[in-house]
């Protein structure tokens, strides 16, 4: 019992501290989001692309290569986010999240997404990398386009299309936007607080149980 408690107690504390840190990270992102709301669109320089929620003005055309990010939901419909390559005439290629498109009931049948034609100047927002979601099985990417993917692996996507490793997200009404991906997202830390309290509560319960067990043994 002593070995069990000595092993599990630090694990529970580590999980609780991890959730506290995640909550602080969410609060920091929320502050950055609010700070950038009133900013004017900037040119897609490396400095601007490193600022979360910075608005960027591009000038160029959409390229035919795009990714379909699976397991997205909008108004109860299951579908994909469309992450498409965009060629800026002065600054190279970028990855733009055009938003949601509904999928077929047959998951092997991918939706056909039209490629916007002509040179335009859309405004997109630098979206922060929130980390990769866990998945049970990492499905290999197909050779042909479009590529159906399970996770938003921006670095890997950017390498394939020779683009900057940053997700640019379109607002509704911008050139090429479909059903815009969640934009005014509230980076609340409430969920992380709840998880942290759960882990810390379990650690306290473990110690109390160990003490009670010790008295009963004696």
C-alpha positions in Angstrom: 0.0 0.0 0.0 2.9 2.3 0.8 4.5 1.6 -2.6 1.1 2.1 -4.4 0.5 5.5 -2.6 4.1 6.7 -3.2 3.8 5.9 -6.9 0.3 7.2 -7.6 0.4 10.4 -5.4 3.1 12.3 -7.5 1.3 11.2 -10.7 -1.9 12.8 -9.5 -0.1 16.0 -8.5 1.6 16.1 -11.9 -1.7 15.8 -13.7 -3.2 18.5 -11.6 -0.3 20.9 -12.2 -0.5 20.1 -15.9 -4.1 21.2 -16.0 -3.3 24.4 -14.1 -0.6 25.2 -16.6 -3.0 24.5 -19.5 -5.5 26.9 -17.9 -2.9 29.6 -17.7 -2.0 29.1 -21.3 -5.6 29.5 -22.3 -5.9 32.7 -20.4 -2.8 34.0 -22.1 -4.2 33.2 -25.5 -7.5 34.9 -24.7 -5.6 38.1 -23.8 -3.6 37.9 -27.0 -6.8 37.4 -29.0 -8.5 40.5 -27.4 -5.3 42.6 -27.9 -5.3 41.9 -31.7 -9.0 42.5 -32.4 -8.5 46.2 -33.2 -5.3 45.8 -35.2 -4.9 46.5 -38.9 -4.0 43.8 -41.4 -0.2 43.4 -41.8 1.9 42.1 -44.6 2.8 38.4 -44.2 6.3 38.9 -42.8 7.9 36.3 -40.5 7.5 38.7 -37.6 3.8 39.1 -38.2 3.3 35.4 -38.7 4.8 34.7 -35.3 2.1 36.8 -33.5 -1.1 34.7 -32.6 -4.3 36.2 -33.9 -2.5 38.8 -36.0 -4.5 39.7 -39.2 -2.6 39.2 -42.4 -3.4 40.6 -45.9 -2.4 38.3 -48.7 -2.4 39.0 -52.4 -2.5 36.1 -54.8 -4.3 33.0 -55.9 -5.5 29.7 -54.4 -3.6 26.6 -55.5 -5.3 23.3 -56.3 -3.6 21.3 -53.4 -5.8 21.1 -50.3 -6.2 18.9 -47.2 -9.5 17.7 -45.7 -9.2 17.7 -41.9 -11.6 14.9 -40.8 -14.0 14.7 -37.8 -15.3 18.2 -37.8 -18.9 19.1 -36.8 -21.1 22.1 -37.8 -24.8 22.4 -36.9 -24.9 18.6 -36.2 -23.4 17.8 -39.6 -20.1 15.8 -39.8 -17.6 16.9 -42.3 -14.1 18.4 -42.9 -12.1 21.6 -42.6 -10.5 22.6 -45.9 -6.9 23.6 -45.5 -5.7 24.9 -48.9 -2.5 26.2 -50.3 -2.5 29.9 -51.3 0.3 31.5 -53.4 1.0 35.1 -52.5 2.7 36.8 -55.4 5.3 38.5 -53.1 5.8 36.2 -50.1 5.3 32.6 -51.3 2.9 29.9 -50.2 0.6 29.8 -47.2 -1.9 27.4 -45.7 -5.4 28.8 -45.3 -8.2 27.2 -43.3 -11.2 28.0 -45.6 -13.7 26.5 -43.1 -16.2 23.6 -43.0 -17.6 21.5 -45.8 -20.1 18.7 -45.1 -19.1 15.1 -45.8 -20.9 12.1 -47.2 -22.3 9.3 -45.2 -19.9 7.1 -47.1 -16.6 8.2 -45.4 -14.6 6.9 -48.3 -16.3 9.4 -50.6 -14.6 12.7 -50.2 -16.4 16.0 -51.0 -15.5 17.9 -54.0 -14.3 21.4 -53.1 -14.2 24.1 -55.7 -11.0 26.1 -56.0 -11.6 29.9 -56.1 -10.4 31.4 -59.3 -8.6 34.7 -59.8 -6.2 36.9 -57.9 -7.6 38.4 -54.7 -6.5 39.9 -51.4 -8.1 38.0 -48.6 -7.5 38.9 -44.9 -6.7 35.9 -42.7 -5.8 35.5 -39.1 -2.7 33.7 -37.7 -4.1 30.9 -35.6 -2.0 29.5 -32.7 -0.8 26.0 -32.6 -2.9 24.3 -29.8 -1.1 21.0 -30.1 -2.0 17.7 -31.7 -5.1 15.9 -30.6 -4.6 12.3 -29.6 -5.7 9.6 -32.0 -5.9 5.8 -31.7 -4.6 5.1 -35.3 -2.6 7.4 -37.4 -3.9 6.8 -41.0 -1.2 7.1 -43.6 -1.7 10.0 -46.0 -2.6 9.2 -49.6 -0.3 10.2 -52.5 -3.1 12.0 -54.5 -4.8 15.2 -53.7 -6.9 16.1 -51.8 -5.4 14.5 -48.7 -7.7 13.3 -46.0 -6.0 13.8 -42.6 -7.0 13.1 -39.0 -5.0 15.8 -37.3 -4.0 19.4 -38.1 -0.3 18.7 -38.5 0.7 22.1 -39.9 4.4 21.5 -40.0 3.9 18.3 -42.1 1.3 19.9 -44.3 3.6 23.0 -44.9 6.5 20.7 -45.9 4.4 19.0 -48.5 3.3 22.2 -50.3 6.4 24.3 -49.5 4.5 26.8 -47.4 5.0 28.7 -44.1 4.2 26.3 -41.2 1.3 28.5 -39.9 -2.5 28.1 -40.1 -4.2 31.2 -41.4 -7.9 31.2 -40.7 -10.5 33.0 -42.8 -13.5 34.9 -41.3 -16.9 34.6 -42.9 -17.2 36.8 -46.0 -13.5 36.6 -47.0 -12.6 35.5 -50.5 -12.6 31.7 -50.6 -14.3 31.2 -47.2 -16.7 28.3 -46.8 -18.5 27.9 -43.5 -15.9 29.7 -41.4 -14.1 27.6 -38.8 -14.7 28.7 -35.1 -13.2 32.1 -34.9 -14.3 34.1 -31.9 -13.3 31.1 -29.8 -13.4 31.7 -26.0 -10.2 30.3 -24.6 -11.8 29.6 -21.2 -9.8 27.9 -18.5 -12.9 26.6 -16.7 -12.6 23.1 -18.0 -8.9 22.9 -17.0 -9.8 24.2 -13.5 -12.4 21.4 -13.2 -9.9 18.8 -14.3 -7.2 20.2 -11.9 -9.6 20.1 -8.9 -10.4 16.5 -9.9 -6.8 15.4 -9.9 -6.0 17.3 -6.7 -9.1 15.9 -5.0 -8.1 12.3 -5.9 -4.6 12.9 -4.5 -6.1 14.1 -1.2 -8.5 11.1 -1.2 -5.5 8.8 -1.7 -3.6 10.2 1.2 -6.7 10.1 3.5 -7.3 6.5 2.4 -3.7 5.6 3.2 -3.9 7.1 6.7 -7.2 5.3 7.4 -5.8 2.0 6.1 -2.7 2.4 8.3 -4.8 2.9 11.5 -6.9 -0.1 10.6 -3.8 -2.2 10.0 -2.4 -1.2 13.4 
